[in-house]
Amino acid sequence: MTEVTFYILISLVEPLHGYGIILKVEAMTGGRVKLAAGTLYGALNNLLNNGLIERIGVDPENQRRIIYQVTELGEYLIDHEIERLKSMVEDGVRERRN
């Protein structure tokens, strides 16, 4: 899983629209990851097509903003990726000490 995909998925544990995702990812990463609109919407389409997120409505204040949320399958993948990343860090720390 790419870094961008991971951050988009974890940002959608609560419903958000695209611009909200951009802001949340930037805040979560302290500005290290900044999503361009094209990157975001391409990733959202892939996540939708793979059943990892779903459209759940539109923003009542702006009907053009679609609200997304992670699916159960997406939640499973988040947990799996967190465990994979933990293992990688543990391997790196262990090897660095040797």
Jmol script that loads the backbone (N, CA, C; Angstrom):
load data "model"
ATOM      1  N   MET A   1       0.847  -1.177   0.000  1.00  0.00           N
ATOM      2  CA  MET A   1       0.000   0.000   0.000  1.00  0.00           C
ATOM      3  C   MET A   1       0.886   1.231   0.000  1.00  0.00           C
ATOM      4  N   THR A   2       0.505   2.216  -0.797  1.00  0.00           N
ATOM      5  CA  THR A   2       1.291   3.445  -0.832  1.00  0.00           C
ATOM      6  C   THR A   2       1.006   4.301   0.404  1.00  0.00           C
ATOM      7  N   GLU A   3       1.908   5.198   0.668  1.00  0.00           N
ATOM      8  CA  GLU A   3       1.748   6.122   1.789  1.00  0.00           C
ATOM      9  C   GLU A   3       0.471   6.949   1.624  1.00  0.00           C
ATOM     10  N   VAL A   4       0.235   7.445   0.416  1.00  0.00           N
ATOM     11  CA  VAL A   4      -0.958   8.253   0.148  1.00  0.00           C
ATOM     12  C   VAL A   4      -2.227   7.450   0.409  1.00  0.00           C
ATOM     13  N   THR A   5      -2.273   6.225  -0.101  1.00  0.00           N
ATOM     14  CA  THR A   5      -3.451   5.376   0.104  1.00  0.00           C
ATOM     15  C   THR A   5      -3.689   5.132   1.583  1.00  0.00           C
ATOM     16  N   PHE A   6      -2.627   4.843   2.322  1.00  0.00           N
ATOM     17  CA  PHE A   6      -2.743   4.608   3.757  1.00  0.00           C
ATOM     18  C   PHE A   6      -3.345   5.821   4.460  1.00  0.00           C
ATOM     19  N   TYR A   7      -2.817   6.992   4.178  1.00  0.00           N
ATOM     20  CA  TYR A   7      -3.324   8.184   4.852  1.00  0.00           C
ATOM     21  C   TYR A   7      -4.758   8.519   4.449  1.00  0.00           C
ATOM     22  N   ILE A   8      -5.104   8.293   3.205  1.00  0.00           N
ATOM     23  CA  ILE A   8      -6.495   8.523   2.798  1.00  0.00           C
ATOM     24  C   ILE A   8      -7.415   7.568   3.548  1.00  0.00           C
ATOM     25  N   LEU A   9      -7.042   6.299   3.609  1.00  0.00           N
ATOM     26  CA  LEU A   9      -7.884   5.328   4.317  1.00  0.00           C
ATOM     27  C   LEU A   9      -8.057   5.690   5.788  1.00  0.00           C
ATOM     28  N   ILE A  10      -6.959   6.006   6.468  1.00  0.00           N
ATOM     29  CA  ILE A  10      -7.116   6.302   7.898  1.00  0.00           C
ATOM     30  C   ILE A  10      -7.837   7.621   8.127  1.00  0.00           C
ATOM     31  N   SER A  11      -7.776   8.528   7.148  1.00  0.00           N
ATOM     32  CA  SER A  11      -8.529   9.779   7.311  1.00  0.00           C
ATOM     33  C   SER A  11     -10.028   9.535   7.198  1.00  0.00           C
ATOM     34  N   LEU A  12     -10.418   8.427   6.564  1.00  0.00           N
ATOM     35  CA  LEU A  12     -11.841   8.154   6.325  1.00  0.00           C
ATOM     36  C   LEU A  12     -12.471   7.219   7.355  1.00  0.00           C
ATOM     37  N   VAL A  13     -11.845   7.056   8.511  1.00  0.00           N
ATOM     38  CA  VAL A  13     -12.519   6.302   9.568  1.00  0.00           C
ATOM     39  C   VAL A  13     -13.719   7.102  10.070  1.00  0.00           C
ATOM     40  N   GLU A  14     -13.719   8.380   9.777  1.00  0.00           N
ATOM     41  CA  GLU A  14     -14.884   9.237   9.986  1.00  0.00           C
ATOM     42  C   GLU A  14     -15.220   9.863   8.633  1.00  0.00           C
ATOM     43  N   PRO A  15     -16.495  10.040   8.332  1.00  0.00           N
ATOM     44  CA  PRO A  15     -16.888  10.553   7.015  1.00  0.00           C
ATOM     45  C   PRO A  15     -16.267  11.922   6.699  1.00  0.00           C
ATOM     46  N   LEU A  16     -15.786  12.051   5.457  1.00  0.00           N
ATOM     47  CA  LEU A  16     -15.187  13.303   4.999  1.00  0.00           C
ATOM     48  C   LEU A  16     -15.381  13.461   3.503  1.00  0.00           C
ATOM     49  N   HIS A  17     -15.338  14.695   3.037  1.00  0.00           N
ATOM     50  CA  HIS A  17     -15.317  14.973   1.604  1.00  0.00           C
ATOM     51  C   HIS A  17     -13.862  15.179   1.191  1.00  0.00           C
ATOM     52  N   GLY A  18     -13.630  15.283  -0.106  1.00  0.00           N
ATOM     53  CA  GLY A  18     -12.276  15.363  -0.639  1.00  0.00           C
ATOM     54  C   GLY A  18     -11.415  16.451  -0.023  1.00  0.00           C
ATOM     55  N   TYR A  19     -11.936  17.661   0.051  1.00  0.00           N
ATOM     56  CA  TYR A  19     -11.139  18.747   0.617  1.00  0.00           C
ATOM     57  C   TYR A  19     -10.838  18.479   2.090  1.00  0.00           C
ATOM     58  N   GLY A  20     -11.795  17.893   2.806  1.00  0.00           N
ATOM     59  CA  GLY A  20     -11.571  17.522   4.200  1.00  0.00           C
ATOM     60  C   GLY A  20     -10.454  16.499   4.341  1.00  0.00           C
ATOM     61  N   ILE A  21     -10.382  15.562   3.389  1.00  0.00           N
ATOM     62  CA  ILE A  21      -9.316  14.557   3.394  1.00  0.00           C
ATOM     63  C   ILE A  21      -7.963  15.242   3.211  1.00  0.00           C
ATOM     64  N   ILE A  22      -7.889  16.152   2.257  1.00  0.00           N
ATOM     65  CA  ILE A  22      -6.639  16.884   2.014  1.00  0.00           C
ATOM     66  C   ILE A  22      -6.171  17.577   3.291  1.00  0.00           C
ATOM     67  N   LEU A  23      -7.083  18.268   3.964  1.00  0.00           N
ATOM     68  CA  LEU A  23      -6.730  18.982   5.197  1.00  0.00           C
ATOM     69  C   LEU A  23      -6.337  18.024   6.319  1.00  0.00           C
ATOM     70  N   LYS A  24      -7.077  16.926   6.458  1.00  0.00           N
ATOM     71  CA  LYS A  24      -6.802  15.984   7.548  1.00  0.00           C
ATOM     72  C   LYS A  24      -5.456  15.293   7.360  1.00  0.00           C
ATOM     73  N   VAL A  25      -5.156  14.871   6.138  1.00  0.00           N
ATOM     74  CA  VAL A  25      -3.869  14.216   5.877  1.00  0.00           C
ATOM     75  C   VAL A  25      -2.725  15.186   6.145  1.00  0.00           C
ATOM     76  N   GLU A  26      -2.871  16.408   5.706  1.00  0.00           N
ATOM     77  CA  GLU A  26      -1.820  17.394   5.956  1.00  0.00           C
ATOM     78  C   GLU A  26      -1.629  17.615   7.456  1.00  0.00           C
ATOM     79  N   ALA A  27      -2.734  17.691   8.208  1.00  0.00           N
ATOM     80  CA  ALA A  27      -2.643  17.879   9.661  1.00  0.00           C
ATOM     81  C   ALA A  27      -2.028  16.652  10.343  1.00  0.00           C
ATOM     82  N   MET A  28      -2.461  15.448   9.932  1.00  0.00           N
ATOM     83  CA  MET A  28      -1.938  14.218  10.548  1.00  0.00           C
ATOM     84  C   MET A  28      -0.436  14.090  10.362  1.00  0.00           C
ATOM     85  N   THR A  29       0.066  14.562   9.224  1.00  0.00           N
ATOM     86  CA  THR A  29       1.478  14.376   8.900  1.00  0.00           C
ATOM     87  C   THR A  29       2.315  15.617   9.186  1.00  0.00           C
ATOM     88  N   GLY A  30       1.726  16.589   9.842  1.00  0.00           N
ATOM     89  CA  GLY A  30       2.458  17.816  10.143  1.00  0.00           C
ATOM     90  C   GLY A  30       2.917  18.539   8.888  1.00  0.00           C
ATOM     91  N   GLY A  31       2.142  18.379   7.797  1.00  0.00           N
ATOM     92  CA  GLY A  31       2.468  19.045   6.550  1.00  0.00           C
ATOM     93  C   GLY A  31       3.419  18.267   5.652  1.00  0.00           C
ATOM     94  N   ARG A  32       3.881  17.108   6.117  1.00  0.00           N
ATOM     95  CA  ARG A  32       4.814  16.306   5.330  1.00  0.00           C
ATOM     96  C   ARG A  32       4.169  15.742   4.073  1.00  0.00           C
ATOM     97  N   VAL A  33       2.887  15.344   4.179  1.00  0.00           N
ATOM     98  CA  VAL A  33       2.165  14.811   3.023  1.00  0.00           C
ATOM     99  C   VAL A  33       1.098  15.814   2.631  1.00  0.00           C
ATOM    100  N   LYS A  34       1.227  16.319   1.402  1.00  0.00           N
ATOM    101  CA  LYS A  34       0.254  17.269   0.863  1.00  0.00           C
ATOM    102  C   LYS A  34      -0.336  16.649  -0.397  1.00  0.00           C
ATOM    103  N   LEU A  35      -1.624  16.402  -0.365  1.00  0.00           N
ATOM    104  CA  LEU A  35      -2.291  15.754  -1.490  1.00  0.00           C
ATOM    105  C   LEU A  35      -2.746  16.778  -2.515  1.00  0.00           C
ATOM    106  N   ALA A  36      -2.395  16.538  -3.750  1.00  0.00           N
ATOM    107  CA  ALA A  36      -2.935  17.343  -4.847  1.00  0.00           C
ATOM    108  C   ALA A  36      -4.300  16.758  -5.194  1.00  0.00           C
ATOM    109  N   ALA A  37      -5.183  17.587  -5.711  1.00  0.00           N
ATOM    110  CA  ALA A  37      -6.539  17.131  -6.030  1.00  0.00           C
ATOM    111  C   ALA A  37      -6.527  15.953  -7.003  1.00  0.00           C
ATOM    112  N   GLY A  38      -5.700  15.999  -8.022  1.00  0.00           N
ATOM    113  CA  GLY A  38      -5.648  14.907  -8.991  1.00  0.00           C
ATOM    114  C   GLY A  38      -5.220  13.597  -8.366  1.00  0.00           C
ATOM    115  N   THR A  39      -4.222  13.660  -7.499  1.00  0.00           N
ATOM    116  CA  THR A  39      -3.756  12.471  -6.789  1.00  0.00           C
ATOM    117  C   THR A  39      -4.862  11.919  -5.901  1.00  0.00           C
ATOM    118  N   LEU A  40      -5.512  12.810  -5.166  1.00  0.00           N
ATOM    119  CA  LEU A  40      -6.578  12.403  -4.255  1.00  0.00           C
ATOM    120  C   LEU A  40      -7.713  11.714  -5.001  1.00  0.00           C
ATOM    121  N   TYR A  41      -8.218  12.348  -6.033  1.00  0.00           N
ATOM    122  CA  TYR A  41      -9.404  11.795  -6.702  1.00  0.00           C
ATOM    123  C   TYR A  41      -9.084  10.527  -7.489  1.00  0.00           C
ATOM    124  N   GLY A  42      -7.861  10.401  -7.986  1.00  0.00           N
ATOM    125  CA  GLY A  42      -7.446   9.142  -8.599  1.00  0.00           C
ATOM    126  C   GLY A  42      -7.411   8.030  -7.569  1.00  0.00           C
ATOM    127  N   ALA A  43      -6.861   8.331  -6.394  1.00  0.00           N
ATOM    128  CA  ALA A  43      -6.792   7.339  -5.314  1.00  0.00           C
ATOM    129  C   ALA A  43      -8.195   6.990  -4.811  1.00  0.00           C
ATOM    130  N   LEU A  44      -9.062   7.996  -4.674  1.00  0.00           N
ATOM    131  CA  LEU A  44     -10.429   7.720  -4.223  1.00  0.00           C
ATOM    132  C   LEU A  44     -11.151   6.789  -5.195  1.00  0.00           C
ATOM    133  N   ASN A  45     -10.975   7.017  -6.489  1.00  0.00           N
ATOM    134  CA  ASN A  45     -11.604   6.134  -7.474  1.00  0.00           C
ATOM    135  C   ASN A  45     -11.097   4.707  -7.342  1.00  0.00           C
ATOM    136  N   ASN A  46      -9.799   4.537  -7.155  1.00  0.00           N
ATOM    137  CA  ASN A  46      -9.243   3.195  -6.960  1.00  0.00           C
ATOM    138  C   ASN A  46      -9.786   2.547  -5.693  1.00  0.00           C
ATOM    139  N   LEU A  47      -9.858   3.312  -4.624  1.00  0.00           N
ATOM    140  CA  LEU A  47     -10.372   2.779  -3.359  1.00  0.00           C
ATOM    141  C   LEU A  47     -11.849   2.403  -3.489  1.00  0.00           C
ATOM    142  N   LEU A  48     -12.615   3.221  -4.184  1.00  0.00           N
ATOM    143  CA  LEU A  48     -14.030   2.902  -4.434  1.00  0.00           C
ATOM    144  C   LEU A  48     -14.158   1.626  -5.254  1.00  0.00           C
ATOM    145  N   ASN A  49     -13.383   1.531  -6.328  1.00  0.00           N
ATOM    146  CA  ASN A  49     -13.446   0.365  -7.207  1.00  0.00           C
ATOM    147  C   ASN A  49     -13.043  -0.929  -6.506  1.00  0.00           C
ATOM    148  N   ASN A  50     -12.189  -0.811  -5.489  1.00  0.00           N
ATOM    149  CA  ASN A  50     -11.743  -1.991  -4.745  1.00  0.00           C
ATOM    150  C   ASN A  50     -12.572  -2.255  -3.493  1.00  0.00           C
ATOM    151  N   GLY A  51     -13.617  -1.469  -3.277  1.00  0.00           N
ATOM    152  CA  GLY A  51     -14.504  -1.695  -2.144  1.00  0.00           C
ATOM    153  C   GLY A  51     -13.928  -1.324  -0.792  1.00  0.00           C
ATOM    154  N   LEU A  52     -12.901  -0.475  -0.779  1.00  0.00           N
ATOM    155  CA  LEU A  52     -12.265  -0.095   0.477  1.00  0.00           C
ATOM    156  C   LEU A  52     -12.877   1.148   1.103  1.00  0.00           C
ATOM    157  N   ILE A  53     -13.542   1.947   0.283  1.00  0.00           N
ATOM    158  CA  ILE A  53     -14.306   3.097   0.772  1.00  0.00           C
ATOM    159  C   ILE A  53     -15.639   3.111   0.032  1.00  0.00           C
ATOM    160  N   GLU A  54     -16.563   3.901   0.564  1.00  0.00           N
ATOM    161  CA  GLU A  54     -17.861   4.043  -0.099  1.00  0.00           C
ATOM    162  C   GLU A  54     -18.319   5.484  -0.007  1.00  0.00           C
ATOM    163  N   ARG A  55     -19.161   5.865  -0.963  1.00  0.00           N
ATOM    164  CA  ARG A  55     -19.819   7.173  -0.906  1.00  0.00           C
ATOM    165  C   ARG A  55     -21.001   7.029   0.042  1.00  0.00           C
ATOM    166  N   ILE A  56     -21.118   7.956   0.977  1.00  0.00           N
ATOM    167  CA  ILE A  56     -22.231   7.847   1.925  1.00  0.00           C
ATOM    168  C   ILE A  56     -23.185   9.031   1.861  1.00  0.00           C
ATOM    169  N   GLY A  57     -22.906   9.987   0.989  1.00  0.00           N
ATOM    170  CA  GLY A  57     -23.796  11.139   0.853  1.00  0.00           C
ATOM    171  C   GLY A  57     -23.063  12.334   0.307  1.00  0.00           C
ATOM    172  N   VAL A  58     -23.693  13.486   0.487  1.00  0.00           N
ATOM    173  CA  VAL A  58     -23.090  14.749   0.070  1.00  0.00           C
ATOM    174  C   VAL A  58     -23.100  15.719   1.238  1.00  0.00           C
ATOM    175  N   ASP A  59     -22.222  16.681   1.185  1.00  0.00           N
ATOM    176  CA  ASP A  59     -22.133  17.711   2.211  1.00  0.00           C
ATOM    177  C   ASP A  59     -23.384  18.591   2.105  1.00  0.00           C
ATOM    178  N   PRO A  60     -24.156  18.716   3.172  1.00  0.00           N
ATOM    179  CA  PRO A  60     -25.374  19.526   3.105  1.00  0.00           C
ATOM    180  C   PRO A  60     -25.102  21.004   2.794  1.00  0.00           C
ATOM    181  N   GLU A  61     -23.891  21.469   3.109  1.00  0.00           N
ATOM    182  CA  GLU A  61     -23.541  22.864   2.836  1.00  0.00           C
ATOM    183  C   GLU A  61     -23.037  23.084   1.416  1.00  0.00           C
ATOM    184  N   ASN A  62     -22.628  21.998   0.754  1.00  0.00           N
ATOM    185  CA  ASN A  62     -22.130  22.099  -0.621  1.00  0.00           C
ATOM    186  C   ASN A  62     -22.416  20.772  -1.309  1.00  0.00           C
ATOM    187  N   GLN A  63     -23.482  20.722  -2.067  1.00  0.00           N
ATOM    188  CA  GLN A  63     -23.949  19.482  -2.687  1.00  0.00           C
ATOM    189  C   GLN A  63     -22.940  18.869  -3.663  1.00  0.00           C
ATOM    190  N   ARG A  64     -21.946  19.629  -4.079  1.00  0.00           N
ATOM    191  CA  ARG A  64     -20.930  19.081  -4.983  1.00  0.00           C
ATOM    192  C   ARG A  64     -19.888  18.246  -4.249  1.00  0.00           C
ATOM    193  N   ARG A  65     -19.831  18.367  -2.938  1.00  0.00           N
ATOM    194  CA  ARG A  65     -18.841  17.628  -2.144  1.00  0.00           C
ATOM    195  C   ARG A  65     -19.413  16.280  -1.724  1.00  0.00           C
ATOM    196  N   ILE A  66     -18.815  15.227  -2.242  1.00  0.00           N
ATOM    197  CA  ILE A  66     -19.240  13.864  -1.917  1.00  0.00           C
ATOM    198  C   ILE A  66     -18.550  13.441  -0.626  1.00  0.00           C
ATOM    199  N   ILE A  67     -19.314  12.816   0.253  1.00  0.00           N
ATOM    200  CA  ILE A  67     -18.781  12.334   1.527  1.00  0.00           C
ATOM    201  C   ILE A  67     -18.434  10.859   1.375  1.00  0.00           C
ATOM    202  N   TYR A  68     -17.220  10.494   1.822  1.00  0.00           N
ATOM    203  CA  TYR A  68     -16.723   9.127   1.753  1.00  0.00           C
ATOM    204  C   TYR A  68     -16.473   8.591   3.159  1.00  0.00           C
ATOM    205  N   GLN A  69     -16.476   7.260   3.265  1.00  0.00           N
ATOM    206  CA  GLN A  69     -16.120   6.611   4.532  1.00  0.00           C
ATOM    207  C   GLN A  69     -15.507   5.257   4.218  1.00  0.00           C
ATOM    208  N   VAL A  70     -14.589   4.826   5.056  1.00  0.00           N
ATOM    209  CA  VAL A  70     -13.943   3.534   4.881  1.00  0.00           C
ATOM    210  C   VAL A  70     -14.967   2.408   5.112  1.00  0.00           C
ATOM    211  N   THR A  71     -14.823   1.314   4.360  1.00  0.00           N
ATOM    212  CA  THR A  71     -15.703   0.151   4.525  1.00  0.00           C
ATOM    213  C   THR A  71     -15.084  -0.815   5.536  1.00  0.00           C
ATOM    214  N   GLU A  72     -15.810  -1.868   5.826  1.00  0.00           N
ATOM    215  CA  GLU A  72     -15.292  -2.905   6.730  1.00  0.00           C
ATOM    216  C   GLU A  72     -14.018  -3.521   6.138  1.00  0.00           C
ATOM    217  N   LEU A  73     -14.027  -3.765   4.836  1.00  0.00           N
ATOM    218  CA  LEU A  73     -12.832  -4.299   4.176  1.00  0.00           C
ATOM    219  C   LEU A  73     -11.676  -3.308   4.279  1.00  0.00           C
ATOM    220  N   GLY A  74     -11.968  -2.029   4.119  1.00  0.00           N
ATOM    221  CA  GLY A  74     -10.940  -1.007   4.264  1.00  0.00           C
ATOM    222  C   GLY A  74     -10.372  -0.962   5.669  1.00  0.00           C
ATOM    223  N   GLU A  75     -11.239  -1.121   6.673  1.00  0.00           N
ATOM    224  CA  GLU A  75     -10.790  -1.155   8.078  1.00  0.00           C
ATOM    225  C   GLU A  75      -9.852  -2.343   8.306  1.00  0.00           C
ATOM    226  N   TYR A  76     -10.215  -3.487   7.729  1.00  0.00           N
ATOM    227  CA  TYR A  76      -9.375  -4.676   7.843  1.00  0.00           C
ATOM    228  C   TYR A  76      -8.000  -4.408   7.234  1.00  0.00           C
ATOM    229  N   LEU A  77      -7.997  -3.782   6.063  1.00  0.00           N
ATOM    230  CA  LEU A  77      -6.736  -3.492   5.388  1.00  0.00           C
ATOM    231  C   LEU A  77      -5.888  -2.499   6.179  1.00  0.00           C
ATOM    232  N   ILE A  78      -6.525  -1.521   6.808  1.00  0.00           N
ATOM    233  CA  ILE A  78      -5.797  -0.575   7.671  1.00  0.00           C
ATOM    234  C   ILE A  78      -5.085  -1.337   8.781  1.00  0.00           C
ATOM    235  N   ASP A  79      -5.821  -2.206   9.475  1.00  0.00           N
ATOM    236  CA  ASP A  79      -5.229  -2.983  10.575  1.00  0.00           C
ATOM    237  C   ASP A  79      -4.068  -3.838  10.082  1.00  0.00           C
ATOM    238  N   HIS A  80      -4.257  -4.475   8.930  1.00  0.00           N
ATOM    239  CA  HIS A  80      -3.210  -5.318   8.351  1.00  0.00           C
ATOM    240  C   HIS A  80      -1.973  -4.481   8.017  1.00  0.00           C
ATOM    241  N   GLU A  81      -2.178  -3.321   7.442  1.00  0.00           N
ATOM    242  CA  GLU A  81      -1.061  -2.459   7.062  1.00  0.00           C
ATOM    243  C   GLU A  81      -0.323  -1.938   8.300  1.00  0.00           C
ATOM    244  N   ILE A  82      -1.046  -1.599   9.346  1.00  0.00           N
ATOM    245  CA  ILE A  82      -0.397  -1.145  10.583  1.00  0.00           C
ATOM    246  C   ILE A  82       0.499  -2.238  11.132  1.00  0.00           C
ATOM    247  N   GLU A  83       0.021  -3.471  11.141  1.00  0.00           N
ATOM    248  CA  GLU A  83       0.833  -4.595  11.630  1.00  0.00           C
ATOM    249  C   GLU A  83       2.054  -4.812  10.736  1.00  0.00           C
ATOM    250  N   ARG A  84       1.881  -4.690   9.429  1.00  0.00           N
ATOM    251  CA  ARG A  84       2.995  -4.843   8.494  1.00  0.00           C
ATOM    252  C   ARG A  84       4.052  -3.774   8.727  1.00  0.00           C
ATOM    253  N   LEU A  85       3.602  -2.538   8.914  1.00  0.00           N
ATOM    254  CA  LEU A  85       4.540  -1.438   9.151  1.00  0.00           C
ATOM    255  C   LEU A  85       5.267  -1.603  10.485  1.00  0.00           C
ATOM    256  N   LYS A  86       4.555  -2.057  11.521  1.00  0.00           N
ATOM    257  CA  LYS A  86       5.194  -2.314  12.817  1.00  0.00           C
ATOM    258  C   LYS A  86       6.292  -3.357  12.664  1.00  0.00           C
ATOM    259  N   SER A  87       5.993  -4.427  11.935  1.00  0.00           N
ATOM    260  CA  SER A  87       6.984  -5.481  11.719  1.00  0.00           C
ATOM    261  C   SER A  87       8.207  -4.946  11.001  1.00  0.00           C
ATOM    262  N   MET A  88       7.986  -4.100  10.006  1.00  0.00           N
ATOM    263  CA  MET A  88       9.108  -3.530   9.268  1.00  0.00           C
ATOM    264  C   MET A  88       9.989  -2.672  10.178  1.00  0.00           C
ATOM    265  N   VAL A  89       9.356  -1.870  11.033  1.00  0.00           N
ATOM    266  CA  VAL A  89      10.117  -1.027  11.951  1.00  0.00           C
ATOM    267  C   VAL A  89      10.896  -1.896  12.939  1.00  0.00           C
ATOM    268  N   GLU A  90      10.242  -2.919  13.482  1.00  0.00           N
ATOM    269  CA  GLU A  90      10.925  -3.823  14.415  1.00  0.00           C
ATOM    270  C   GLU A  90      12.121  -4.497  13.750  1.00  0.00           C
ATOM    271  N   ASP A  91      11.948  -4.944  12.506  1.00  0.00           N
ATOM    272  CA  ASP A  91      13.064  -5.556  11.771  1.00  0.00           C
ATOM    273  C   ASP A  91      14.206  -4.572  11.599  1.00  0.00           C
ATOM    274  N   GLY A  92      13.862  -3.342  11.226  1.00  0.00           N
ATOM    275  CA  GLY A  92      14.885  -2.329  11.034  1.00  0.00           C
ATOM    276  C   GLY A  92      15.629  -1.995  12.307  1.00  0.00           C
ATOM    277  N   VAL A  93      14.899  -1.850  13.399  1.00  0.00           N
ATOM    278  CA  VAL A  93      15.528  -1.537  14.691  1.00  0.00           C
ATOM    279  C   VAL A  93      16.432  -2.686  15.114  1.00  0.00           C
ATOM    280  N   ARG A  94      15.961  -3.905  14.974  1.00  0.00           N
ATOM    281  CA  ARG A  94      16.737  -5.077  15.372  1.00  0.00           C
ATOM    282  C   ARG A  94      18.029  -5.166  14.543  1.00  0.00           C
ATOM    283  N   GLU A  95      17.925  -4.989  13.247  1.00  0.00           N
ATOM    284  CA  GLU A  95      19.099  -5.077  12.383  1.00  0.00           C
ATOM    285  C   GLU A  95      20.065  -3.925  12.619  1.00  0.00           C
ATOM    286  N   ARG A  96      19.522  -2.770  12.931  1.00  0.00           N
ATOM    287  CA  ARG A  96      20.368  -1.598  13.180  1.00  0.00           C
ATOM    288  C   ARG A  96      21.223  -1.804  14.423  1.00  0.00           C
ATOM    289  N   ARG A  97      20.671  -2.541  15.400  1.00  0.00           N
ATOM    290  CA  ARG A  97      21.395  -2.792  16.656  1.00  0.00           C
ATOM    291  C   ARG A  97      22.501  -3.824  16.482  1.00  0.00           C
ATOM    292  N   ASN A  98      22.394  -4.647  15.463  1.00  0.00           N
ATOM    293  CA  ASN A  98      23.404  -5.720  15.248  1.00  0.00           C
ATOM    294  C   ASN A  98      24.655  -5.211  14.608  1.00  0.00           C
TER     295      ASN A  98
END
end "model"
wireframe off; spacefill off
backbone 0.3
color backbone group
